[in-house]
């Protein structure tokens, strides 16, 4: 993935990226909520809203499910984030 020896093991373990199926937060869609930006979980592929969004669904998902890594689901953004280790890597 990233060619950087200082990245955490969670980021290093990602060998194939999961991209969003739909450009929407699956949880906000259930409740009529709004989002700012989207992230896609690299463990299960679910796309949820970012921490700038009112409900912060991806952070909650990462904590509740133990899925530490998400990618930006925004066009032209090419990075991964590890919620557990608070590290970013570009791809």
C-alpha positions in Angstrom: 0.0 0.0 0.0 2.0 3.0 1.2 5.7 2.9 0.9 6.5 4.3 4.4 8.1 2.4 7.2 6.5 4.6 9.9 2.9 3.7 9.2 0.9 1.6 11.7 0.2 -2.0 11.3 -3.5 -1.4 10.6 -2.7 0.7 7.5 0.1 -1.6 6.5 -2.3 -4.6 6.5 -4.6 -3.0 3.8 -3.7 -4.8 0.6 -6.9 -4.1 -1.4 -9.1 -1.0 -1.1 -12.8 -1.1 -0.7 -14.5 1.8 -2.5 -18.0 3.2 -1.8 -20.9 1.5 -3.6 -23.1 4.6 -3.1 -22.0 8.2 -2.4 -24.2 8.5 0.8 -23.9 7.8 4.5 -25.9 4.6 5.1 -26.8 5.7 8.7 -27.8 9.2 7.8 -30.0 7.8 5.1 -31.9 5.8 7.7 -32.5 8.8 9.9 -32.7 11.7 7.4 -29.4 13.1 8.7 -27.0 15.2 6.7 -23.3 14.7 6.1 -20.3 16.8 5.0 -17.9 14.2 3.7 -17.9 10.4 3.5 -15.5 7.7 4.5 -15.5 4.0 3.5 -14.6 1.3 6.1 -11.8 -0.9 4.9 -12.9 -3.9 7.1 -16.6 -4.1 5.9 -17.0 -1.6 3.1 -19.7 0.5 4.8 -19.7 4.2 3.8 -20.5 6.6 6.6 -20.1 10.3 7.4 -16.9 12.0 8.7 -16.2 13.8 11.9 -17.1 17.2 10.3 -20.6 15.8 9.9 -23.1 16.2 12.8 -23.4 12.5 13.5 -19.8 11.3 13.0 -21.0 7.9 12.0 -17.6 6.6 10.8 -15.8 7.3 14.0 -18.7 5.6 15.9 -18.5 2.7 13.6 -14.7 2.3 14.0 -15.1 2.4 17.8 -18.1 0.1 18.1 -17.1 -2.5 15.4 -13.3 -2.4 16.0 -12.7 -1.5 12.3 -9.8 0.9 12.5 -9.2 2.0 8.9 -11.3 4.0 6.5 -10.5 5.7 3.2 -11.9 9.0 2.0 -14.9 8.4 -0.2 -14.6 11.9 -1.7 -13.6 12.2 -5.4 -9.9 13.0 -5.9 -9.0 12.3 -2.3 -6.6 9.4 -2.0 -5.9 8.7 1.6 -6.5 6.2 4.4 -7.0 7.0 8.1 -6.4 4.7 11.1 -8.8 5.7 13.9 -7.0 3.6 16.4 -3.5 5.0 15.8 -4.5 8.4 14.4 -2.3 8.0 11.3 -2.9 8.8 7.7 -1.4 7.3 4.6 -1.8 8.2 0.9 -2.4 5.7 -1.8 
